[in-house]
Amino acid sequence: MSILSEKTSGDALPDFRSLGVIARALVGVNFAALLAAAVRAQDLTELADYMLEIAAVLEPALLGSLIVLYAANPMLAKLPYRTGLAAVFAIVIAVTLAILWLGAAALQDAFAPGALRAVAFAILVTALLAAYFQLRARAFSPALAEARLQALQARIRPHFLFNSLNAVLSVIRSDPKRAEGAIEDLAELYRMLMADTQTLTTLANEIEVTRQYLNLEHLRLGDRLAVEWRVETAPRDALVPPLLLQPLVENAVYHGIEPGIARGTIEIAIYRDGERVHVRLTNPYHPEHQHRQGNRMALANIRERLALHFDVESRLESGAVGANWEIHMVMPYRRKA
């Protein structure tokens, strides 16, 4: 699952299995508790006392709620937003009441007199966090639209279409079957470009689309382009944002192969390490012929989409390594339930 639900509506529950979501919930709730204690306290001593009093109920209820939400995340993600949100409130209230009851039973006391206040605080904080995650999701929506627009207008540049068609024409008489396959690859590539970028796709699909793209570039560049695939251990069922790999490979061709005269090699390595998926892309580096602005735009776009889908659990690093330029992406291993 991604930070946003795979539904196309603007409102979606956060992914309760995301480290970023869990961290924000922990920080947000404890900060709200600190503010509540500060309002009641007259000095630092009272502040510490109130924080201990609040924490006695807050921390078990908070951790318990996060555990239940983590376990229920696949089910919650399938619900309409309002129904899912109601289920989240129900879970938080139920866990809070259970913690209060257990505390009262352990102390052999009556139900805690502050129970109503604790439940009210839980509802208030849950509402504030829900509003925050909703606003955050909506704030990222322009990034999705921009990513799709850039994919349509910039990732497959007009000169690429022109060169690809010329490459097809150059072999259409000598090798009609190869030309037919190239046209099919081109059609499939553009079909992917017009797909909804809010819906995650499988890594297997991303690899296939990138292979199709490279088949077209082979027609144009011939032996100047060599590709080494190291995807034997790639988790092909992993869910990733669409058009994640192809724009990076296109950059590798544009910046690493085209400026050179000799044969150049692009290496694509994809593997799983525990609950992380790694993608390493390496291409020749020609600093004297670099168009770094275009490269930065592509990387920034992909970073933005990774952050949207996987938050702090993803990263993208790039830089020169000797005579090569290397890109390293890390994403959490997600797959369809």
N, C-alpha and C positions, 0 to 999 in steps of 0.2 A: 504494500500500500504506500501511497505517497502522502506528503503532508496535506495535500488537498485530496478529497475523495475523487475517484475517477469519474464521478458524475460531472456533467457539464454545467450544472447550475452554479450561480455565483456563491451560494451559501453551502458550506460543507463542514462536517465535523473534522477536527484535526486528527492526525494519526496518533493514537495514544500509545503506539509502540515506538514512536520517534524519540530519540534522546533529546532533541531540541524541544519538543513539546513537553516532555517530562521535566526537563530542567527549568523551562519557563514557568510551569505550574508550581514547582517547588519554590522557586524564588518569589513568584508573585504572591502565593499564599502566605509565606513567611513574612514578606514585606507588609502585607495587609495586617497580619497579626501584630507586627511591630507598631504600626500606626494606631491600631486599636488600643494597644497597651499604653502608648504614648499619650493618647487622648485622656485616659483615666489617671495616669500617674502624675504625681506632684513633684517627684524628684527621681534620681537614678535608682535609688533603693526600691522605691515602689515600682518603677519600670521593670526592674529585674524580677520582682515578685510576681507582677502581673504576667510577664512573659513566661515564667515557669508554670503559672496557673493555666495559661492558655495552651502552652505546649503540651501539657499532660494529656489533653484531649485532642489538640490539633494534629500533632505529629502522627499518632497512631491512625487517626481518621484519614489524614492526608495520604499516608503510605498505603493504607488499606484500600482507599478509593482508587489510587493509581494502579494497584495490583489488579483490582477487579476490572477497571477500564482497559488495562493491558490485555487481560484474558478475553474480554468481551469485544475487543476492537474489530475483529472480522465481522461479527454480527452487526455492530453499530454502523459500520461503513456501508452496509447494504440498506439501511433504513433511510427514509426521507429525512431531510434535515431537522424538521420540527419534531418528528417522532424520535429521532436519535437524540436530540437535545433533551427531550423530556425523559428519555431513558437515562441519560447522564445525570440529570438532577435526582432521579429516583435512586440511582446507585449511590450517589454522594450522601443523600439523606439517610438511606438505609444503613450504610456503613457507619455514619456518624452516630446514629441511634444505637447500633450494635456496640460500638466502642463505649458509649455512655452506659449502656446496660451492663456490659462486662465490668466496667470500672465500679459501678454501684454494687454488683454482686461480689466482687473481690473485697470490697471494703465492708461488706455486709451492712450496707447503708441503703436508705431510700434512694429512689431515682434522683440523680443529681439535680439540685434546684436550678442550676444554670443550663439545663438541657435545652430549654427553648431558645436561650441566647446563643448556644453553640450551634443549634440547627439553623437559626436565622443567619448566623455568621457564615456557615457553610453554603447556604443558598446564595447569599450576597456575593461571596467570593467566586462561586461557580458562575454566577451571572456575569460578573466582571471579566472573568477569564474567557467565557464564551464570546462576549462582545469583542474582546481583544483579538481572539483567534479569527473571528469573523471579519473584523476590519483588516487584519493582516492578510487574510486570504483575498479579500477584495483589492487590497493594495497591490498584490502580485498579479492581478488579472491583466493589467496593461502589459506586463512582461510577457504573458502568454500570447496576447494579440501581436505584440512586437516581434516575438519569436517566430510566429507563423508568417508575418509579413516579410521579415528578413529571410526566412526560408524560401519564400516564393520569389522574392525579388533579388536577393543578394547571394544566397548560398549556391544556387545554380545560376551563374551569371550568364547574360546573353551571349557572350563570346564562347562560353562552354557549349551552349546549344548549337551555335553556328559551326564551331569546330567539330562537334560530334556528328552533325549532319554531313559535313564535308567528308569526314572519315568514313561514314557509311557509303556515301556516293563513290568514294575512291575504290571500294571493294565490291560494289553491288554487281558489277559485271564479272569480275574475276572470281568472286566467292559469294554468290547470292545467299547461301545458307548462313554465312557469318554475318552478312549485312542484315538479314532478317532477324537474327538473334540480337544484334545491336539495337535495332529499332524496338524490339520487345523490351530490352533492358531500359531503354530511354523512356518508354511509356510507363513502365513499372516505377521508375525513379520519380517521374512527375506525379504519378498516382500517390506515392508516399508523401511528396511535398504538400499535397493538398489535403492530407489526412488531418484529423483533429489533434493538435499538439497537446491537448490536455489529457489525452488517453495514453497511458503507458503501453509500451509494446515489449515484445520479448527480445532478448539479446540475440537470439537466433535470427529474428527478422532483421535486426540492425546489421548483422554480419552479412546476410544475404543481399540487402540493399547496397551495402558498401562494395561487395563483390561485383554487383551489376554496374555500379559506377566505375569501378576500376577496369572492367571489361571495355567500357567505352573509351576510357583514357588510353588503354593499350592500343586501340585502333589508331589513335592520334599520335601517340608518342613512340609506339613500337618498342624496340629493344632498349630504349633509353629508360624505360620504367620497369623496375623489378620490384616485386612485392613478396615479402616473407610473412606468412600467416603462422602465428603460434597460438592456436585456439583449441588445441586438443583437450585441454582441461577447462575450457570456458563453460560456465554454468548457463547453458543456452535457454533455460527456462526463467532466468532472472528478468525482472521487469525493469525497464529503463525508459527514459524519455525518448520519443522518436527523433530521428535525425540528430542523434548524439555523436555518432562515429563518422558518418559520411562528410559533414562539413569540415571536420578536422583532417580527414584524409584528403579532401579537396585542397585545403590549405597546404598540406604536405606536398601535394603535386605542384601547386602554384608556386610555393616558396622554395621547395627543396629539389624538384626535378626539372622544371622548366628553365630556371636560370643556368643550369649546368649543361655542359656539352657531353661529358662522359655519362655512362650508365649510372643511374642512381637507384638506391634501394630504400623502400619504405617498409619498415618492420612494424607489424601489428601484433601485440601480445595481449591476450585476455585470459585471466585466470581467477580462481576463487581462493581466498585465504580466510578460512573460518567463515564468518558472517559478512565478509567484505568482498566486493567484486573489484578487481583491478584492471585497468585498461592502460597499456603503455603504447605510445605511438612515437616512432623515431624516423627521422628523415634527414637527408644531407642539409647542412647549414651553409648558406652563402651570404655572409653578413654584408657584402658589398652590393648585393642585389635584393635586399629585403624590403618589402613593403609592409612595414610593421603595423601601420594603422589598420589595414584590413585584417591582419592577423589578430590584433587586439580586439577588434569588434567581434570576431567569431568567438574568441575565447570568453569575452565578457558575456556574450549571449548565452553560451552554454553554461557558464558559471551560474548565471541568473536562473536558468531552468533547473539546474541541479539543486540550487538552494530552495527553489519552489517545491520540488518534489521530495527532497531528502533532508533539507535543512542542514544542521550542523554535522550530520552523518556523512556528508559528501565533501569532497575537495577536488580541486583541479590545479595542478602545478605545471609550469612550463619554463623552459630555459635551455640555453646552449650547454651541451655536454660534449666537449672536445670538438670534433668536426661535424657533430650532429645537433639537431634540435629535437628535444624530447618533451612529450606531454604525458603526464601521469594523472589519471582520474581514479578516484576511489569512491565507491557507492556501497550502500548497504545491500545485502542480498535479500531481495524481495521476490516473491513468486505468487502466483494466483493461489488462493485458498482451495 
